[in-house]
Amino acid sequence: MKERQADTGPSDEALMQLYAQGDQEAFRTLYLRHRGRLHRFIRRIARDKSVADEVFQETWIAIIDGRSRYVATARFVTFLFSIAQKRLAHHRRQGRTQGSNTEASADLGESTALAQSSDEPDRSAENESLGRALLHAVEQLPIEQREAFLLKAEGDLTVTEIAEVTGVGSETAKSRLRYAFNRLRHELRTWR
């Protein structure tokens, strides 16, 4: 299940402000809220576990190092995923994110949890199989579409936020997302 900000408690932006003032518990809360979905996003883009782990660490180090300069001009999650995307782009330019995604595909995440929680064995197997098919289909998307889709699916970002994170216009981000959804629908048409 995706980590979501609880209805009670400080917002991510307020927590980041508290962290900038030295509140270590605020950072811990932010980290616990976002580590899962951020790591899944990075793993599915990097396609290499060691690169993904490195980018994940670099992203949180950038948050730590930049805490005193943080200004809440956008949602914290947009800020967080923007840092991760920039680090991924850096690694891509170095040719370090083009490997096989077998490790990421083996990590079924939510689909495995869903399958294991089902009381019906046939349904569990079907859910796991669908999860594998979805991960494979996502893996086959062109990088720009995969980024847009995963920013929406894992980061719960809006089209405007996706555009901001990826450095493109809103119409381009919307188009990438639309193409990604269309391609995934096509790839998963047998599951209807």
N, C-alpha and C positions, 0 to 999 in steps of 0.2 A: 504494500500500500504506500502511496506517495506521502511524504512528510508534508504536512500542512501546518501553517501557523494556527495555533489554538485561538478560539474565539476570545479567550481571556488571556491576560498577560500583555506585555509590551509588544508593540509592532517591531518588525525587523529593523526598521529605520531608527526607532527609539533605542533598541538594543545596541545598534552600531554606534549611536551617539554616546551611550553609556560606556561602551567599550573604549571609545576614543578618550573618555575621561578616566580610564584605568580600571573599569569594572570587568574583571576576568570572567566572572560568571555570565555576564552578558555575551561574551564571545562564545563560551561553552554552549549556551542556549542556541545561538545562531548556528554554530557548527552542527549541533545535534539535529536541528530543524532541517538543514539543507544538505548534509553530507551524502545521504543516500541518492537523492535524485541528481545531485551534481556529479557524483561519481559515475552513475549510470550514463548520464549524458556524455561525459568525457570518454568513458570506455567505448561507447558505441560510435563515437566519432574517431577516436584514436586508432581503434582496431588493433591495439597492441597493449597488453596489460602493463608492461613496464613503463611505456610512454604514458599511459593513462594515469598510473600511480604518480609518476613524476609531475604531470600537469596538474593533477589534483593537489599535490603538495605545494606546487608553485602558486596555484590560485589562492590557497589559504595563507601562504606566506605573503602574497601581495596584499591581502586583506589586513594582515597583521602589520605589515610595514606601512601601509597607507592609511591606517586608522585615524591618525591625527589630521589628515587632509580630507577625510570623507565629508561630503556635503550631500544631503538627501535631496538630490534634484530628480531622482527617479526611484522606483521601488528598489529595495536592497537586492532582491533576486535578479533584477535586470543588471545591476552593477556586478553581482557575483558571476552571472553567466557571461557577461561581457568580458570580464577578466579571463575566464576559462577559454572562451572562444579565441581571444587574442593569443593566449599561450598555445592553444591548439594550432592556430594559423602559423605561429612561429615554428612549431615542430614540423608542420606540413611542409613549409618552405625548406626545411632541412632534410626533408624526405623521410621523416621518422614516424609517420602515421599511416603508411600505406600497406601495412602488413595484413596478415590474415586476421579475420575476426572470429576465429574458432573459439577462443577463450570467452569473448563477449557473448557469442551465441550460446555457449554452454551455460551461461549465467541467465537463467530464465526469469529471475527477479519475481515480479508480481504474478506472472502466469504460473510459476511453480507453486507459489504460496496459495494461489487460488485453487489449483488442482489438488494440493494436499489437504485443503480445508474442506473439500467436498465429501459428503457422505456416500456419494454414488461413484463407484469405481469406474464405470464406463464414462461418466461425465468428467471425472478427473483426468482420464487418459485423453479424452477429446480436448479438454482445456489445455493440457500440456502440449498436445500436438498443435493446437491453434497458436499457442504462445511461441512455439518453435517456428512455425510458418511465418508469423508476424515478424519475429526477430530476423529471420532470413530475408524477408521482403524489405525490411528497413535497411538491412545491410546492403542490399542491391541498389538502393537509391543513390543517385549522384550526390556528391558531398554537399552541395548547396541545399538540395531538397532534404537530405538527411538532417542537416543542421536545423533547418526551419522546423521540420517535423518534431525533432527531439526537443527543441526549445519550447515548442508548444506542449508536447506530451510530458516531458520531464520537468520543465521549468514553469509550465502553466503561464507562459508569456503571451501577451497580446501581439497582434500583427505589428503594431507600432513599436513595441518593445523588441520584437524579433528583428525588425528593420534596424533599430538602434544598435543592438548587439552585433549584428552582422555587417553593419556599415553600408547598408543599401537603402533605397527608398521604400516607402510603405507598399507601393504597388508591386515592386519587385519581390518583396517579402511575401506579400499576399499570393503572388503568382507561384512562387516556389512552394509555398504551403499547399496551394490548390493542386499543383502538379504532383506533389508527394502523396496527398490523399487519393488522387485519382489513380496513381500508379499502385498504391497499396490496395485500393479497392479491386483493381484489375488482378493483381497477384493473388488476392485472397477470395476471389469470386467463387471458388469451389466450397467455401465455408458458409455460404448463405443458406 
